[in-house]
Amino acid sequence: MITSKLPHIGTTIFTQMSALANEVGAINLSQGFPNFPLAEGLRHSFEKNLSENVHQYAPMMGIISLRETLSTLIQKSYNRRLSPDNILITAGATQAIFTIIQAFVHPNDEVIVIDPAYDCYRPALDLVQAKTHHIHLTDKFELDLNQIEQKLNGKTRMFIINNPHNPTGAVFPKKQLDVLVRLLEKHPNCIVLSDEVYEFINYTDENVSLNNYPSLFNQLITVSSFGKSLHITGWKVGYLTANDALITEIKKVHQFLVFSVSHFAQAAINDYLQTFDVQTLSAFYLEKRNNLQKWIQQSKFDLIPCNGTYFQTIDISDVTDMKDVEYAIWLTKNVGLATIPLSVFYAENPKTNYLRLCFAKDEITINKAGELLCQI
């Protein structure tokens, strides 16, 4: 007899919607992956490194050259000085998040998660039997600082924040982060897991990384993604940062979970980062966002502000009485456009009138999707 450790978990909504899109031949704006080619410079780096001696295990923490490059990037981006020994290369951001939770959260430890939350948080917390408190964003998709203050206490082991925010596309502004940091400072034993995989896809003028708050450094772990920043989600390479004490515990789990990450991928990424400016990402995706928004503004759907990520949220209330999951399926089968319903990212009392559209697509795909939305 098998007793599941994750009895409530089935196939992810991303897999379901992509499979349905493939089945009916729909345009797929559901799963968050780019559909345009590998950048030419990265392709050259990849091909160059295939002929080098990079086909055996990489060092457990990642190749030193890449970690040195990232140390420089972090200092340039956030004015934070980090030793390469405080940077760990991971098999994507999801592995980083799972590893962090495994390293620090014990059964019945209290953890705060902001809903709607990316779907990898909850299973990782369930596996360690955490006592998870889910706090909704406000109706304007902002942090509910009053609720956060009420839930934070001496037993809070971890606080998880995702900014820029997937799935909503919100960016929590500095004025809110300033208040949040003051609250977290009162609980120095609470580890702050800051999921910043969309850190370089930010359409505001504010630098909103928690790397900007030195008072948090002793309790802060940040998670980043080359998949998002370099359009290579299939390479599954990311990284995390933490101080000496925190990263020592993280490495204990990492070495037995994956040990090391693709050597040739790390080498190719490091070469490419010598010439690629990550600060150009926002402008690159802003053009795509504006194109999709232009189409949606001509449709019956209501636009929700998108200040970061490559996801646009729309309100379907004026178009249908269906709940978002039902409508997403209907839209895929009957209109030929696959999206993601926002309700699946809530642990309880979900909002059911929003869909998420991924615009990390080429212009042809965005225009076709826009035309379909305008026909409804």
C-alpha positions as CSV (number, residue, x, y, z in Angstrom):
1,M,0.0,0.0,0.0
2,I,1.5,3.4,-1.0
3,T,0.8,6.4,1.2
4,S,1.6,9.5,-0.8
5,K,3.6,12.3,0.8
6,L,1.9,14.7,-1.6
7,P,-1.6,13.4,-1.9
8,H,-3.0,16.7,-3.2
9,I,-0.5,17.1,-5.9
10,G,-1.2,16.0,-9.5
11,T,0.1,17.1,-12.8
12,T,1.0,20.8,-12.8
13,I,-1.3,23.3,-14.5
14,F,1.6,24.1,-16.9
15,T,1.9,20.6,-18.1
16,Q,-1.9,20.3,-18.4
17,M,-2.4,23.4,-20.5
18,S,0.6,22.8,-22.7
19,A,-0.6,19.3,-23.4
20,L,-4.1,20.6,-24.2
21,A,-2.6,23.3,-26.5
22,N,-0.6,20.7,-28.3
23,E,-3.6,18.4,-28.6
24,V,-5.8,21.0,-30.2
25,G,-3.1,23.0,-32.0
26,A,-3.6,26.2,-29.9
27,I,-1.2,29.1,-29.6
28,N,0.5,28.5,-26.3
29,L,0.8,31.5,-24.0
30,S,0.5,29.3,-20.9
31,Q,3.8,27.8,-19.9
32,G,6.5,30.4,-19.3
33,F,9.1,29.6,-21.9
34,P,10.4,31.7,-24.8
35,N,9.8,30.5,-28.4
36,F,12.5,32.4,-30.1
37,P,16.0,31.1,-31.0
38,L,19.1,31.0,-28.8
39,A,21.0,34.3,-28.8
40,E,23.7,34.1,-31.4
41,G,26.5,35.0,-28.9
42,L,25.4,32.3,-26.5
43,R,25.2,29.8,-29.4
44,H,28.9,30.6,-30.2
45,S,29.9,30.2,-26.6
46,F,28.0,26.9,-26.4
47,E,29.7,25.6,-29.5
48,K,33.2,26.8,-28.4
49,N,32.9,25.1,-25.0
50,L,31.8,21.8,-26.5
51,S,35.3,21.3,-27.8
52,E,36.9,22.1,-24.4
53,N,37.4,19.8,-21.4
54,V,34.0,20.6,-19.8
55,H,32.3,17.2,-20.0
56,Q,33.1,15.9,-16.5
57,Y,31.8,16.9,-13.1
58,A,32.0,20.6,-12.4
59,P,33.0,21.7,-8.9
60,M,30.1,21.2,-6.4
61,M,29.5,25.0,-5.9
62,G,29.9,25.7,-9.6
63,I,32.9,26.7,-11.7
64,I,34.9,29.5,-10.1
65,S,35.0,31.7,-13.2
66,L,31.2,31.9,-13.4
67,R,30.9,32.6,-9.7
68,E,33.5,35.4,-10.0
69,T,31.5,36.8,-12.9
70,L,28.3,36.7,-10.8
71,S,30.1,38.4,-7.9
72,T,31.0,41.3,-10.2
73,L,27.5,41.4,-11.7
74,I,25.8,41.5,-8.3
75,Q,28.1,44.3,-7.2
76,K,27.5,46.2,-10.4
77,S,23.7,45.7,-10.1
78,Y,23.1,46.1,-6.4
79,N,26.3,47.5,-4.9
80,R,26.6,44.4,-2.8
81,R,30.0,42.8,-2.4
82,L,29.8,39.0,-2.3
83,S,32.6,36.5,-2.4
84,P,32.3,33.7,-5.0
85,D,32.1,31.4,-2.0
86,N,28.7,32.9,-1.2
87,I,27.3,32.0,-4.6
88,L,26.1,28.5,-5.4
89,I,25.2,27.4,-9.0
90,T,22.1,25.3,-9.0
91,A,20.1,23.1,-11.4
92,G,17.6,25.9,-12.0
93,A,15.8,28.1,-9.5
94,T,13.4,25.4,-8.5
95,Q,16.2,23.2,-7.3
96,A,17.6,26.1,-5.4
97,I,14.3,26.8,-3.7
98,F,13.8,23.1,-2.8
99,T,17.3,22.8,-1.4
100,I,16.9,26.0,0.7
101,I,13.7,24.7,2.2
102,Q,15.1,21.3,2.9
103,A,18.2,22.8,4.6
104,F,16.4,25.0,7.1
105,V,12.7,24.2,7.6
106,H,11.9,21.5,10.2
107,P,8.5,19.8,10.8
108,N,5.9,22.3,12.2
109,D,8.2,25.3,11.6
110,E,6.1,28.3,10.6
111,V,6.6,29.6,7.0
112,I,4.9,32.6,5.4
113,V,4.1,32.4,1.7
114,I,2.5,35.2,-0.4
115,D,-0.4,34.0,-2.6
116,P,-0.8,33.7,-5.5
117,A,2.5,31.8,-5.2
118,Y,4.6,30.0,-7.8
119,D,3.6,26.3,-7.5
120,C,7.0,24.8,-6.4
121,Y,6.8,26.4,-3.0
122,R,4.0,24.4,-1.5
123,P,5.2,20.9,-2.3
124,A,8.6,21.6,-1.0
125,L,7.1,22.9,2.3
126,D,4.7,20.0,2.5
127,L,7.6,17.5,2.2
128,V,9.2,19.0,5.3
129,Q,5.8,19.2,7.1
130,A,6.0,22.9,7.6
131,K,3.2,24.9,9.1
132,T,2.5,27.3,6.2
133,H,0.7,30.6,6.5
134,H,-0.6,31.9,3.1
135,I,-1.1,35.6,2.9
136,H,-3.0,37.0,-0.1
137,L,-1.8,40.0,-2.1
138,T,-4.3,42.8,-1.9
139,D,-6.9,43.4,-4.6
140,K,-4.3,45.6,-6.4
141,F,-1.8,42.8,-6.2
142,E,0.3,44.6,-3.6
143,L,1.8,43.2,-0.4
144,D,-0.6,43.1,2.5
145,L,1.8,44.5,5.1
146,N,-0.7,44.5,7.9
147,Q,-1.3,40.8,7.5
148,I,2.4,40.1,7.2
149,E,3.0,42.0,10.4
150,Q,0.3,40.0,12.2
151,K,1.7,36.6,11.1
152,L,5.4,37.3,11.7
153,N,6.4,36.0,15.1
154,G,9.3,34.4,17.0
155,K,8.3,31.0,15.5
156,T,8.5,32.1,11.9
157,R,11.3,30.1,10.4
158,M,11.1,31.4,6.8
159,F,9.5,34.2,4.8
160,I,9.2,33.6,1.0
161,I,8.8,36.5,-1.4
162,N,8.8,36.6,-5.2
163,N,9.6,39.9,-6.8
164,P,9.0,40.7,-9.7
165,H,6.1,38.5,-9.1
166,N,5.0,35.5,-11.0
167,P,2.1,34.9,-11.8
168,T,0.7,38.4,-11.5
169,G,3.4,40.5,-13.2
170,A,3.4,42.9,-10.2
171,V,6.5,44.6,-8.9
172,F,6.5,45.4,-5.2
173,P,7.8,49.0,-4.9
174,K,10.6,50.2,-2.7
175,K,8.3,52.0,-0.3
176,Q,6.6,48.6,0.4
177,L,9.9,46.8,0.6
178,D,11.2,49.4,3.1
179,V,8.3,48.6,5.4
180,L,8.7,44.8,4.9
181,V,12.4,44.9,5.7
182,R,11.7,46.8,8.9
183,L,9.3,44.1,9.9
184,L,11.7,41.3,9.0
185,E,14.5,42.9,10.9
186,K,12.5,42.4,14.1
187,H,12.8,38.7,13.5
188,P,16.5,38.0,12.9
189,N,15.9,34.2,13.2
190,C,13.5,34.3,10.2
191,I,15.2,33.3,7.0
192,V,14.2,35.4,4.0
193,L,14.0,33.4,0.8
194,S,13.8,36.0,-2.0
195,D,12.9,34.5,-5.3
196,E,14.2,37.0,-7.8
197,V,14.3,35.0,-11.0
198,Y,12.8,38.0,-13.0
199,E,15.1,40.5,-11.4
200,F,16.3,41.9,-14.7
201,I,12.8,42.1,-16.2
202,N,11.5,45.1,-14.4
203,Y,9.6,48.0,-16.2
204,T,9.8,50.4,-13.3
205,D,12.6,52.8,-12.4
206,E,13.1,51.2,-9.0
207,N,15.7,48.6,-8.1
208,V,13.6,46.3,-6.0
209,S,16.0,43.4,-5.1
210,L,16.4,42.6,-1.4
211,N,20.2,42.7,-2.2
212,N,19.8,46.4,-1.6
213,Y,19.1,46.0,2.1
214,P,22.4,45.3,4.1
215,S,20.4,45.0,7.3
216,L,18.9,41.7,5.9
217,F,22.1,40.1,4.7
218,N,22.5,37.8,7.8
219,Q,19.1,36.2,7.1
220,L,18.7,36.7,3.3
221,I,19.0,34.1,0.6
222,T,18.3,35.2,-3.0
223,V,17.5,32.9,-5.9
224,S,18.2,33.8,-9.6
225,S,17.7,32.1,-12.9
226,F,19.8,32.0,-16.1
227,G,16.8,30.4,-17.7
228,K,14.8,33.6,-17.4
229,S,17.6,36.1,-17.9
230,L,19.2,34.4,-20.9
231,H,16.0,32.8,-22.5
232,I,17.4,29.2,-21.9
233,T,14.8,27.6,-19.6
234,G,15.7,24.2,-20.9
235,W,19.3,24.5,-19.6
236,K,18.0,24.5,-16.0
237,V,20.8,26.6,-14.6
238,G,20.4,29.1,-11.8
239,Y,22.1,30.3,-8.7
240,L,21.6,31.4,-5.1
241,T,23.4,33.7,-2.8
242,A,23.8,33.6,1.0
243,N,26.2,34.5,3.8
244,D,28.7,32.0,5.1
245,A,26.6,30.4,7.8
246,L,23.6,30.0,5.6
247,I,25.4,28.7,2.5
248,T,27.2,26.1,4.6
249,E,23.9,24.4,5.4
250,I,22.6,24.8,1.9
251,K,25.7,23.0,0.5
252,K,25.0,20.0,2.8
253,V,21.8,19.4,1.0
254,H,22.9,20.5,-2.5
255,Q,25.8,18.0,-2.6
256,F,23.5,15.0,-2.1
257,L,20.7,16.3,-4.3
258,V,22.5,17.1,-7.5
259,F,26.1,17.6,-6.4
260,S,27.0,19.7,-9.4
261,V,25.4,21.3,-12.4
262,S,26.1,20.9,-16.2
263,H,29.7,21.9,-16.7
264,F,29.5,22.9,-20.3
265,A,26.4,25.0,-19.7
266,Q,28.2,26.9,-16.9
267,A,31.2,27.5,-19.1
268,A,29.1,28.7,-22.0
269,I,27.1,31.0,-19.8
270,N,30.2,32.5,-18.2
271,D,31.7,33.3,-21.6
272,Y,28.5,34.9,-22.8
273,L,28.1,37.1,-19.7
274,Q,31.4,38.8,-20.6
275,T,29.7,40.6,-23.4
276,F,25.9,40.4,-22.7
277,D,24.3,43.2,-20.7
278,V,21.5,41.9,-18.6
279,Q,20.2,45.4,-18.2
280,T,18.9,45.3,-21.8
281,L,16.3,42.6,-20.8
282,S,13.7,45.0,-19.6
283,A,13.6,47.0,-22.9
284,F,13.6,43.7,-24.8
285,Y,10.5,42.4,-23.0
286,L,8.8,45.8,-22.6
287,E,8.4,45.9,-26.4
288,K,6.7,42.5,-26.3
289,R,4.5,43.5,-23.4
290,N,3.4,46.7,-25.1
291,N,2.5,44.8,-28.2
292,L,0.3,42.3,-26.4
293,Q,-1.3,45.1,-24.3
294,K,-2.1,47.0,-27.5
295,W,-4.2,44.0,-28.6
296,I,-5.8,43.4,-25.3
297,Q,-6.9,47.1,-25.1
298,Q,-8.9,46.5,-28.2
299,S,-10.6,43.5,-26.7
300,K,-13.3,43.0,-24.0
301,F,-10.8,41.9,-21.4
302,D,-9.4,44.2,-18.7
303,L,-5.7,44.7,-18.4
304,I,-4.0,44.3,-15.0
305,P,-0.8,46.4,-14.6
306,C,2.3,44.4,-15.6
307,N,5.4,46.1,-14.2
308,G,7.8,43.1,-14.4
309,T,8.3,39.5,-15.6
310,Y,7.1,38.3,-19.0
311,F,3.5,37.6,-17.8
312,Q,0.4,39.7,-18.5
313,T,-2.7,39.2,-16.3
314,I,-6.1,39.9,-17.6
315,D,-9.5,40.1,-15.9
316,I,-12.2,38.0,-17.5
317,S,-15.1,39.2,-15.4
318,D,-16.7,41.3,-18.2
319,V,-16.4,38.5,-20.7
320,T,-17.7,35.3,-19.0
321,D,-19.4,33.9,-15.9
322,M,-17.1,30.9,-16.0
323,K,-14.4,30.5,-13.4
324,D,-10.9,30.9,-14.6
325,V,-10.0,27.2,-14.9
326,E,-13.1,26.4,-16.9
327,Y,-12.6,29.4,-19.1
328,A,-9.0,28.7,-19.7
329,I,-9.9,25.2,-21.0
330,W,-12.7,26.6,-23.1
331,L,-10.5,29.3,-24.5
332,T,-7.9,26.7,-25.5
333,K,-10.4,24.3,-27.1
334,N,-12.7,26.8,-28.8
335,V,-10.6,29.8,-29.6
336,G,-7.2,28.2,-29.9
337,L,-5.4,30.1,-27.2
338,A,-3.8,28.5,-24.1
339,T,-3.4,30.5,-20.9
340,I,-3.0,29.9,-17.2
341,P,-5.8,30.4,-14.6
342,L,-4.5,32.4,-11.6
343,S,-6.7,30.5,-9.1
344,V,-4.3,27.5,-9.1
345,F,-1.6,29.6,-7.4
346,Y,-3.7,30.0,-4.2
347,A,-3.8,27.6,-1.3
348,E,-7.3,28.7,-0.3
349,N,-10.0,31.2,-1.3
350,P,-8.6,31.8,-4.7
351,K,-9.4,34.6,-7.0
352,T,-11.1,33.0,-10.0
353,N,-11.5,35.8,-12.6
354,Y,-7.9,36.2,-13.9
355,L,-5.8,34.5,-16.6
356,R,-2.0,34.8,-17.1
357,L,-0.6,35.2,-20.5
358,C,3.1,34.7,-21.3
359,F,4.5,37.2,-23.8
360,A,8.0,35.7,-24.1
361,K,7.1,34.9,-27.7
362,D,8.0,36.1,-31.1
363,E,6.0,38.9,-32.7
364,I,4.1,36.6,-35.0
365,T,2.8,34.5,-32.0
366,I,1.9,37.6,-30.0
367,N,0.0,39.1,-32.9
368,K,-1.9,35.9,-33.6
369,A,-2.8,35.6,-30.0
370,G,-4.0,39.2,-29.9
371,E,-6.2,38.7,-33.0
372,L,-7.8,35.8,-31.3
373,L,-8.5,37.8,-28.1
374,C,-10.1,40.6,-30.1
375,Q,-12.5,38.1,-31.8
376,I,-14.1,37.1,-28.5
